[in-house]
Amino acid sequence: MPSIAAELAERERVAKLEEDVKRLRELICDANFYLHRSGLARSISPVLLDRMLAEDPDPPKHATKAGGSARDVTLRRFKLVRAKDVSGTSGTGVVAEGVEYSNGRVSISWISQLECCGNYANVKTLLGVHGHEGATEIEWIDP
């Protein structure tokens, strides 16, 4: 049976690791922001970035269950609305249109001069990359 001191030390170690993971995610988001701004983002695999940022995603409420039929598949449309343009690229208001697939993955199309598209593991990852600390929100079109 572990001692109280050993248990406390383990809790501190786990808390430190959780803080390190949180900071690493923040650094990845910052790096992605600067890569997008500089035009170098094409060198990063979106799948790899999504895997790095994804954190136990909750399946969307409209997701199909394993073995579901094609009739069970639903999509939810949304707008990406930005109150403040942190990067100076996309502007404010509705900056992108998007869709959440029945498996939770997300695709967006930017409404800007850049005319880019992006794919993400889930809404949480999308906002982790492009949310700019609450300056951007999802406005759902479909319930």
Order of alpha helices (4+ residues) and beta strands (2+ residues): alpha-alpha-beta-beta-beta-beta-alpha-beta
